[in-house]
Amino acid sequence: MTSHDGGTTWQVGTTGTGMSLWNVRTFSERESWIVGDEGTVLSTSDGGATWDQHFYSPEKDAIPVR
């Protein structure tokens, strides 16, 4: 959902994923990141008009412990 009036009204939008989403972190009016099921990571830089999907894999991105 997006709001252009400080949260007085909201518009339903889409992220383009069918995964359940758990948490959103908003850094500015335009930039937000969302995480969800199965390593889903989404970001927007245009206030939620479009979303980019990033692929996260704990196995791939892990730092080896020595």
HTML snippet that shows the backbone in 3Dmol.js (N, CA, C, O; Angstrom):
<script src="https://3Dmol.org/build/3Dmol-min.js"></script>
<div id="view" style="width:600px;height:400px;position:relative"></div>
<script>
const pdb = `
ATOM      1  N   MET A   1       0.849  -1.173   0.000  1.00  0.00           N
ATOM      2  CA  MET A   1       0.000   0.000   0.000  1.00  0.00           C
ATOM      3  C   MET A   1       0.894   1.236   0.000  1.00  0.00           C
ATOM      4  O   MET A   1       1.988   1.234   0.564  1.00  0.00           O
ATOM      5  N   THR A   2       0.410   2.274  -0.636  1.00  0.00           N
ATOM      6  CA  THR A   2       1.147   3.533  -0.670  1.00  0.00           C
ATOM      7  C   THR A   2       0.235   4.677  -0.253  1.00  0.00           C
ATOM      8  O   THR A   2      -0.980   4.632  -0.441  1.00  0.00           O
ATOM      9  N   SER A   3       0.853   5.699   0.317  1.00  0.00           N
ATOM     10  CA  SER A   3       0.135   6.901   0.713  1.00  0.00           C
ATOM     11  C   SER A   3       0.928   8.102   0.229  1.00  0.00           C
ATOM     12  O   SER A   3       2.151   8.148   0.360  1.00  0.00           O
ATOM     13  N   HIS A   4       0.218   9.076  -0.333  1.00  0.00           N
ATOM     14  CA  HIS A   4       0.861  10.298  -0.800  1.00  0.00           C
ATOM     15  C   HIS A   4       0.437  11.517   0.023  1.00  0.00           C
ATOM     16  O   HIS A   4       0.715  12.662  -0.336  1.00  0.00           O
ATOM     17  N   ASP A   5      -0.253  11.231   1.149  1.00  0.00           N
ATOM     18  CA  ASP A   5      -0.718  12.334   1.995  1.00  0.00           C
ATOM     19  C   ASP A   5      -0.432  12.070   3.473  1.00  0.00           C
ATOM     20  O   ASP A   5      -1.221  12.433   4.345  1.00  0.00           O
ATOM     21  N   GLY A   6       0.714  11.428   3.738  1.00  0.00           N
ATOM     22  CA  GLY A   6       1.118  11.184   5.118  1.00  0.00           C
ATOM     23  C   GLY A   6       0.307  10.115   5.838  1.00  0.00           C
ATOM     24  O   GLY A   6       0.312  10.062   7.068  1.00  0.00           O
ATOM     25  N   GLY A   7      -0.388   9.266   5.093  1.00  0.00           N
ATOM     26  CA  GLY A   7      -1.130   8.170   5.696  1.00  0.00           C
ATOM     27  C   GLY A   7      -2.597   8.436   5.919  1.00  0.00           C
ATOM     28  O   GLY A   7      -3.287   7.597   6.498  1.00  0.00           O
ATOM     29  N   THR A   8      -3.102   9.580   5.478  1.00  0.00           N
ATOM     30  CA  THR A   8      -4.534   9.861   5.611  1.00  0.00           C
ATOM     31  C   THR A   8      -5.342   8.914   4.735  1.00  0.00           C
ATOM     32  O   THR A   8      -6.360   8.376   5.169  1.00  0.00           O
ATOM     33  N   THR A   9      -4.889   8.712   3.503  1.00  0.00           N
ATOM     34  CA  THR A   9      -5.523   7.747   2.606  1.00  0.00           C
ATOM     35  C   THR A   9      -4.439   6.816   2.056  1.00  0.00           C
ATOM     36  O   THR A   9      -3.262   7.171   2.011  1.00  0.00           O
ATOM     37  N   TRP A  10      -4.861   5.620   1.641  1.00  0.00           N
ATOM     38  CA  TRP A  10      -3.935   4.603   1.138  1.00  0.00           C
ATOM     39  C   TRP A  10      -4.455   4.022  -0.169  1.00  0.00           C
ATOM     40  O   TRP A  10      -5.664   3.898  -0.368  1.00  0.00           O
ATOM     41  N   GLN A  11      -3.534   3.668  -1.054  1.00  0.00           N
ATOM     42  CA  GLN A  11      -3.863   3.002  -2.301  1.00  0.00           C
ATOM     43  C   GLN A  11      -3.210   1.620  -2.294  1.00  0.00           C
ATOM     44  O   GLN A  11      -2.053   1.469  -1.899  1.00  0.00           O
ATOM     45  N   VAL A  12      -3.967   0.619  -2.736  1.00  0.00           N
ATOM     46  CA  VAL A  12      -3.437  -0.740  -2.829  1.00  0.00           C
ATOM     47  C   VAL A  12      -2.558  -0.826  -4.057  1.00  0.00           C
ATOM     48  O   VAL A  12      -2.930  -0.364  -5.136  1.00  0.00           O
ATOM     49  N   GLY A  13      -1.382  -1.424  -3.888  1.00  0.00           N
ATOM     50  CA  GLY A  13      -0.459  -1.619  -5.000  1.00  0.00           C
ATOM     51  C   GLY A  13      -0.050  -3.069  -5.071  1.00  0.00           C
ATOM     52  O   GLY A  13      -0.610  -3.915  -4.373  1.00  0.00           O
ATOM     53  N   THR A  14       0.925  -3.361  -5.912  1.00  0.00           N
ATOM     54  CA  THR A  14       1.425  -4.721  -6.027  1.00  0.00           C
ATOM     55  C   THR A  14       2.947  -4.703  -6.045  1.00  0.00           C
ATOM     56  O   THR A  14       3.572  -3.779  -6.566  1.00  0.00           O
ATOM     57  N   THR A  15       3.524  -5.744  -5.463  1.00  0.00           N
ATOM     58  CA  THR A  15       4.973  -5.878  -5.472  1.00  0.00           C
ATOM     59  C   THR A  15       5.435  -6.802  -6.580  1.00  0.00           C
ATOM     60  O   THR A  15       6.620  -6.835  -6.913  1.00  0.00           O
ATOM     61  N   GLY A  16       4.507  -7.551  -7.153  1.00  0.00           N
ATOM     62  CA  GLY A  16       4.873  -8.487  -8.214  1.00  0.00           C
ATOM     63  C   GLY A  16       5.308  -9.847  -7.702  1.00  0.00           C
ATOM     64  O   GLY A  16       5.759 -10.678  -8.490  1.00  0.00           O
ATOM     65  N   THR A  17       5.186 -10.098  -6.411  1.00  0.00           N
ATOM     66  CA  THR A  17       5.540 -11.402  -5.867  1.00  0.00           C
ATOM     67  C   THR A  17       4.333 -12.020  -5.182  1.00  0.00           C
ATOM     68  O   THR A  17       3.479 -11.314  -4.646  1.00  0.00           O
ATOM     69  N   GLY A  18       4.272 -13.331  -5.203  1.00  0.00           N
ATOM     70  CA  GLY A  18       3.205 -14.039  -4.517  1.00  0.00           C
ATOM     71  C   GLY A  18       3.622 -14.509  -3.134  1.00  0.00           C
ATOM     72  O   GLY A  18       2.836 -15.150  -2.436  1.00  0.00           O
ATOM     73  N   MET A  19       4.848 -14.201  -2.729  1.00  0.00           N
ATOM     74  CA  MET A  19       5.367 -14.627  -1.429  1.00  0.00           C
ATOM     75  C   MET A  19       4.773 -13.796  -0.297  1.00  0.00           C
ATOM     76  O   MET A  19       4.416 -12.632  -0.477  1.00  0.00           O
ATOM     77  N   SER A  20       4.678 -14.419   0.868  1.00  0.00           N
ATOM     78  CA  SER A  20       4.281 -13.673   2.058  1.00  0.00           C
ATOM     79  C   SER A  20       5.416 -12.728   2.428  1.00  0.00           C
ATOM     80  O   SER A  20       6.586 -13.108   2.395  1.00  0.00           O
ATOM     81  N   LEU A  21       5.069 -11.513   2.776  1.00  0.00           N
ATOM     82  CA  LEU A  21       6.061 -10.490   3.121  1.00  0.00           C
ATOM     83  C   LEU A  21       5.996 -10.232   4.613  1.00  0.00           C
ATOM     84  O   LEU A  21       4.907 -10.129   5.178  1.00  0.00           O
ATOM     85  N   TRP A  22       7.155 -10.127   5.261  1.00  0.00           N
ATOM     86  CA  TRP A  22       7.212 -10.040   6.719  1.00  0.00           C
ATOM     87  C   TRP A  22       7.463  -8.655   7.243  1.00  0.00           C
ATOM     88  O   TRP A  22       6.834  -8.230   8.212  1.00  0.00           O
ATOM     89  N   ASN A  23       8.387  -7.933   6.609  1.00  0.00           N
ATOM     90  CA  ASN A  23       8.822  -6.681   7.217  1.00  0.00           C
ATOM     91  C   ASN A  23       9.196  -5.677   6.140  1.00  0.00           C
ATOM     92  O   ASN A  23       9.714  -6.049   5.087  1.00  0.00           O
ATOM     93  N   VAL A  24       8.935  -4.423   6.401  1.00  0.00           N
ATOM     94  CA  VAL A  24       9.309  -3.344   5.486  1.00  0.00           C
ATOM     95  C   VAL A  24      10.146  -2.331   6.247  1.00  0.00           C
ATOM     96  O   VAL A  24       9.874  -2.028   7.409  1.00  0.00           O
ATOM     97  N   ARG A  25      11.152  -1.819   5.588  1.00  0.00           N
ATOM     98  CA  ARG A  25      11.994  -0.756   6.173  1.00  0.00           C
ATOM     99  C   ARG A  25      11.990   0.400   5.182  1.00  0.00           C
ATOM    100  O   ARG A  25      12.404   0.239   4.035  1.00  0.00           O
ATOM    101  N   THR A  26      11.522   1.563   5.622  1.00  0.00           N
ATOM    102  CA  THR A  26      11.444   2.739   4.774  1.00  0.00           C
ATOM    103  C   THR A  26      12.542   3.708   5.177  1.00  0.00           C
ATOM    104  O   THR A  26      12.679   4.057   6.349  1.00  0.00           O
ATOM    105  N   PHE A  27      13.325   4.142   4.189  1.00  0.00           N
ATOM    106  CA  PHE A  27      14.452   5.032   4.431  1.00  0.00           C
ATOM    107  C   PHE A  27      14.147   6.475   4.036  1.00  0.00           C
ATOM    108  O   PHE A  27      14.767   7.407   4.550  1.00  0.00           O
ATOM    109  N   SER A  28      13.200   6.658   3.129  1.00  0.00           N
ATOM    110  CA  SER A  28      12.806   7.994   2.687  1.00  0.00           C
ATOM    111  C   SER A  28      11.431   7.884   2.033  1.00  0.00           C
ATOM    112  O   SER A  28      10.840   6.804   2.011  1.00  0.00           O
ATOM    113  N   GLU A  29      10.924   8.980   1.507  1.00  0.00           N
ATOM    114  CA  GLU A  29       9.637   8.948   0.783  1.00  0.00           C
ATOM    115  C   GLU A  29       9.672   7.985  -0.382  1.00  0.00           C
ATOM    116  O   GLU A  29       8.643   7.420  -0.752  1.00  0.00           O
ATOM    117  N   ARG A  30      10.840   7.792  -0.963  1.00  0.00           N
ATOM    118  CA  ARG A  30      10.959   7.016  -2.188  1.00  0.00           C
ATOM    119  C   ARG A  30      11.600   5.643  -2.007  1.00  0.00           C
ATOM    120  O   ARG A  30      11.329   4.736  -2.794  1.00  0.00           O
ATOM    121  N   GLU A  31      12.443   5.468  -0.990  1.00  0.00           N
ATOM    122  CA  GLU A  31      13.215   4.226  -0.869  1.00  0.00           C
ATOM    123  C   GLU A  31      12.736   3.352   0.282  1.00  0.00           C
ATOM    124  O   GLU A  31      12.686   3.787   1.433  1.00  0.00           O
ATOM    125  N   SER A  32      12.382   2.100  -0.053  1.00  0.00           N
ATOM    126  CA  SER A  32      11.974   1.107   0.946  1.00  0.00           C
ATOM    127  C   SER A  32      12.482  -0.262   0.523  1.00  0.00           C
ATOM    128  O   SER A  32      12.703  -0.523  -0.660  1.00  0.00           O
ATOM    129  N   TRP A  33      12.662  -1.124   1.506  1.00  0.00           N
ATOM    130  CA  TRP A  33      13.040  -2.522   1.285  1.00  0.00           C
ATOM    131  C   TRP A  33      12.058  -3.405   2.042  1.00  0.00           C
ATOM    132  O   TRP A  33      11.595  -3.045   3.124  1.00  0.00           O
ATOM    133  N   ILE A  34      11.737  -4.581   1.458  1.00  0.00           N
ATOM    134  CA  ILE A  34      10.827  -5.548   2.075  1.00  0.00           C
ATOM    135  C   ILE A  34      11.500  -6.914   2.048  1.00  0.00           C
ATOM    136  O   ILE A  34      12.187  -7.256   1.085  1.00  0.00           O
ATOM    137  N   VAL A  35      11.298  -7.701   3.120  1.00  0.00           N
ATOM    138  CA  VAL A  35      11.762  -9.085   3.140  1.00  0.00           C
ATOM    139  C   VAL A  35      10.573 -10.000   3.383  1.00  0.00           C
ATOM    140  O   VAL A  35       9.577  -9.603   3.988  1.00  0.00           O
ATOM    141  N   GLY A  36      10.695 -11.249   2.893  1.00  0.00           N
ATOM    142  CA  GLY A  36       9.603 -12.197   3.052  1.00  0.00           C
ATOM    143  C   GLY A  36      10.052 -13.634   2.913  1.00  0.00           C
ATOM    144  O   GLY A  36      11.239 -13.944   3.011  1.00  0.00           O
ATOM    145  N   ASP A  37       9.080 -14.512   2.683  1.00  0.00           N
ATOM    146  CA  ASP A  37       9.312 -15.953   2.582  1.00  0.00           C
ATOM    147  C   ASP A  37      10.342 -16.313   1.519  1.00  0.00           C
ATOM    148  O   ASP A  37      10.502 -15.628   0.509  1.00  0.00           O
ATOM    149  N   GLU A  38      11.035 -17.420   1.792  1.00  0.00           N
ATOM    150  CA  GLU A  38      11.957 -18.049   0.845  1.00  0.00           C
ATOM    151  C   GLU A  38      13.022 -17.091   0.323  1.00  0.00           C
ATOM    152  O   GLU A  38      13.391 -17.151  -0.850  1.00  0.00           O
ATOM    153  N   GLY A  39      13.516 -16.212   1.184  1.00  0.00           N
ATOM    154  CA  GLY A  39      14.592 -15.304   0.791  1.00  0.00           C
ATOM    155  C   GLY A  39      14.153 -14.141  -0.083  1.00  0.00           C
ATOM    156  O   GLY A  39      14.986 -13.502  -0.726  1.00  0.00           O
ATOM    157  N   THR A  40      12.856 -13.857  -0.116  1.00  0.00           N
ATOM    158  CA  THR A  40      12.362 -12.745  -0.924  1.00  0.00           C
ATOM    159  C   THR A  40      12.871 -11.425  -0.361  1.00  0.00           C
ATOM    160  O   THR A  40      12.706 -11.143   0.826  1.00  0.00           O
ATOM    161  N   VAL A  41      13.492 -10.617  -1.219  1.00  0.00           N
ATOM    162  CA  VAL A  41      13.948  -9.280  -0.860  1.00  0.00           C
ATOM    163  C   VAL A  41      13.535  -8.357  -2.001  1.00  0.00           C
ATOM    164  O   VAL A  41      13.888  -8.593  -3.156  1.00  0.00           O
ATOM    165  N   LEU A  42      12.789  -7.312  -1.675  1.00  0.00           N
ATOM    166  CA  LEU A  42      12.305  -6.359  -2.670  1.00  0.00           C
ATOM    167  C   LEU A  42      12.751  -4.953  -2.278  1.00  0.00           C
ATOM    168  O   LEU A  42      12.884  -4.632  -1.096  1.00  0.00           O
ATOM    169  N   SER A  43      12.981  -4.115  -3.304  1.00  0.00           N
ATOM    170  CA  SER A  43      13.312  -2.713  -3.026  1.00  0.00           C
ATOM    171  C   SER A  43      12.587  -1.817  -4.013  1.00  0.00           C
ATOM    172  O   SER A  43      12.283  -2.213  -5.138  1.00  0.00           O
ATOM    173  N   THR A  44      12.319  -0.602  -3.565  1.00  0.00           N
ATOM    174  CA  THR A  44      11.746   0.421  -4.434  1.00  0.00           C
ATOM    175  C   THR A  44      12.540   1.711  -4.255  1.00  0.00           C
ATOM    176  O   THR A  44      12.998   2.025  -3.156  1.00  0.00           O
ATOM    177  N   SER A  45      12.693   2.445  -5.335  1.00  0.00           N
ATOM    178  CA  SER A  45      13.333   3.763  -5.251  1.00  0.00           C
ATOM    179  C   SER A  45      12.410   4.842  -5.810  1.00  0.00           C
ATOM    180  O   SER A  45      12.820   5.986  -6.009  1.00  0.00           O
ATOM    181  N   ASP A  46      11.141   4.454  -6.062  1.00  0.00           N
ATOM    182  CA  ASP A  46      10.175   5.412  -6.603  1.00  0.00           C
ATOM    183  C   ASP A  46       8.888   5.445  -5.772  1.00  0.00           C
ATOM    184  O   ASP A  46       7.798   5.655  -6.305  1.00  0.00           O
ATOM    185  N   GLY A  47       9.031   5.237  -4.471  1.00  0.00           N
ATOM    186  CA  GLY A  47       7.883   5.341  -3.582  1.00  0.00           C
ATOM    187  C   GLY A  47       6.887   4.209  -3.688  1.00  0.00           C
ATOM    188  O   GLY A  47       5.732   4.362  -3.290  1.00  0.00           O
ATOM    189  N   GLY A  48       7.317   3.061  -4.223  1.00  0.00           N
ATOM    190  CA  GLY A  48       6.434   1.900  -4.311  1.00  0.00           C
ATOM    191  C   GLY A  48       5.718   1.751  -5.631  1.00  0.00           C
ATOM    192  O   GLY A  48       4.929   0.821  -5.796  1.00  0.00           O
ATOM    193  N   ALA A  49       5.969   2.647  -6.588  1.00  0.00           N
ATOM    194  CA  ALA A  49       5.337   2.510  -7.907  1.00  0.00           C
ATOM    195  C   ALA A  49       5.826   1.243  -8.592  1.00  0.00           C
ATOM    196  O   ALA A  49       5.051   0.554  -9.255  1.00  0.00           O
ATOM    197  N   THR A  50       7.115   0.932  -8.435  1.00  0.00           N
ATOM    198  CA  THR A  50       7.680  -0.312  -8.972  1.00  0.00           C
ATOM    199  C   THR A  50       8.591  -0.923  -7.912  1.00  0.00           C
ATOM    200  O   THR A  50       9.133  -0.220  -7.059  1.00  0.00           O
ATOM    201  N   TRP A  51       8.749  -2.244  -7.981  1.00  0.00           N
ATOM    202  CA  TRP A  51       9.576  -2.985  -7.037  1.00  0.00           C
ATOM    203  C   TRP A  51      10.568  -3.847  -7.795  1.00  0.00           C
ATOM    204  O   TRP A  51      10.218  -4.478  -8.793  1.00  0.00           O
ATOM    205  N   ASP A  52      11.811  -3.873  -7.318  1.00  0.00           N
ATOM    206  CA  ASP A  52      12.853  -4.736  -7.873  1.00  0.00           C
ATOM    207  C   ASP A  52      13.047  -5.910  -6.931  1.00  0.00           C
ATOM    208  O   ASP A  52      13.086  -5.741  -5.712  1.00  0.00           O
ATOM    209  N   GLN A  53      13.171  -7.123  -7.513  1.00  0.00           N
ATOM    210  CA  GLN A  53      13.379  -8.306  -6.692  1.00  0.00           C
ATOM    211  C   GLN A  53      14.860  -8.644  -6.651  1.00  0.00           C
ATOM    212  O   GLN A  53      15.537  -8.642  -7.679  1.00  0.00           O
ATOM    213  N   HIS A  54      15.356  -8.933  -5.456  1.00  0.00           N
ATOM    214  CA  HIS A  54      16.742  -9.338  -5.243  1.00  0.00           C
ATOM    215  C   HIS A  54      16.705 -10.749  -4.692  1.00  0.00           C
ATOM    216  O   HIS A  54      15.815 -11.091  -3.914  1.00  0.00           O
ATOM    217  N   PHE A  55      17.653 -11.559  -5.084  1.00  0.00           N
ATOM    218  CA  PHE A  55      17.657 -12.948  -4.654  1.00  0.00           C
ATOM    219  C   PHE A  55      18.674 -13.142  -3.544  1.00  0.00           C
ATOM    220  O   PHE A  55      19.854 -12.830  -3.703  1.00  0.00           O
ATOM    221  N   TYR A  56      18.205 -13.660  -2.420  1.00  0.00           N
ATOM    222  CA  TYR A  56      19.055 -13.889  -1.263  1.00  0.00           C
ATOM    223  C   TYR A  56      19.073 -15.375  -0.960  1.00  0.00           C
ATOM    224  O   TYR A  56      18.027 -16.022  -0.902  1.00  0.00           O
ATOM    225  N   SER A  57      20.248 -15.899  -0.771  1.00  0.00           N
ATOM    226  CA  SER A  57      20.405 -17.286  -0.382  1.00  0.00           C
ATOM    227  C   SER A  57      21.386 -17.331   0.784  1.00  0.00           C
ATOM    228  O   SER A  57      22.549 -16.961   0.621  1.00  0.00           O
ATOM    229  N   PRO A  58      20.941 -17.773   1.951  1.00  0.00           N
ATOM    230  CA  PRO A  58      21.867 -17.835   3.084  1.00  0.00           C
ATOM    231  C   PRO A  58      23.102 -18.671   2.772  1.00  0.00           C
ATOM    232  O   PRO A  58      24.204 -18.337   3.205  1.00  0.00           O
ATOM    233  N   GLU A  59      22.923 -19.758   2.023  1.00  0.00           N
ATOM    234  CA  GLU A  59      24.058 -20.614   1.692  1.00  0.00           C
ATOM    235  C   GLU A  59      25.042 -19.885   0.779  1.00  0.00           C
ATOM    236  O   GLU A  59      26.253 -19.969   0.983  1.00  0.00           O
ATOM    237  N   LYS A  60      24.542 -19.189  -0.202  1.00  0.00           N
ATOM    238  CA  LYS A  60      25.406 -18.481  -1.163  1.00  0.00           C
ATOM    239  C   LYS A  60      26.083 -17.283  -0.533  1.00  0.00           C
ATOM    240  O   LYS A  60      27.252 -17.015  -0.811  1.00  0.00           O
ATOM    241  N   ASP A  61      25.362 -16.553   0.317  1.00  0.00           N
ATOM    242  CA  ASP A  61      25.864 -15.300   0.866  1.00  0.00           C
ATOM    243  C   ASP A  61      26.571 -15.454   2.217  1.00  0.00           C
ATOM    244  O   ASP A  61      27.030 -14.470   2.797  1.00  0.00           O
ATOM    245  N   ALA A  62      26.656 -16.692   2.713  1.00  0.00           N
ATOM    246  CA  ALA A  62      27.295 -16.905   4.006  1.00  0.00           C
ATOM    247  C   ALA A  62      28.796 -16.663   3.939  1.00  0.00           C
ATOM    248  O   ALA A  62      29.441 -16.918   2.922  1.00  0.00           O
ATOM    249  N   ILE A  63      29.328 -16.170   5.033  1.00  0.00           N
ATOM    250  CA  ILE A  63      30.770 -15.971   5.153  1.00  0.00           C
ATOM    251  C   ILE A  63      31.327 -17.186   5.889  1.00  0.00           C
ATOM    252  O   ILE A  63      30.881 -17.498   6.993  1.00  0.00           O
ATOM    253  N   PRO A  64      32.298 -17.875   5.285  1.00  0.00           N
ATOM    254  CA  PRO A  64      32.837 -19.062   5.951  1.00  0.00           C
ATOM    255  C   PRO A  64      33.508 -18.711   7.281  1.00  0.00           C
ATOM    256  O   PRO A  64      34.195 -17.697   7.400  1.00  0.00           O
ATOM    257  N   VAL A  65      33.294 -19.560   8.259  1.00  0.00           N
ATOM    258  CA  VAL A  65      33.939 -19.385   9.560  1.00  0.00           C
ATOM    259  C   VAL A  65      35.193 -20.231   9.578  1.00  0.00           C
ATOM    260  O   VAL A  65      35.159 -21.413   9.238  1.00  0.00           O
ATOM    261  N   ARG A  66      36.292 -19.630   9.971  1.00  0.00           N
ATOM    262  CA  ARG A  66      37.571 -20.357  10.005  1.00  0.00           C
ATOM    263  C   ARG A  66      37.992 -20.630  11.418  1.00  0.00           C
ATOM    264  O   ARG A  66      39.042 -21.231  11.644  1.00  0.00           O
TER     265      ARG A  66
END
`;
const viewer = $3Dmol.createViewer("view");
viewer.addModel(pdb, "pdb");
viewer.setStyle({}, {cartoon: {color: "spectrum"}});
viewer.zoomTo();
viewer.render();
</script>
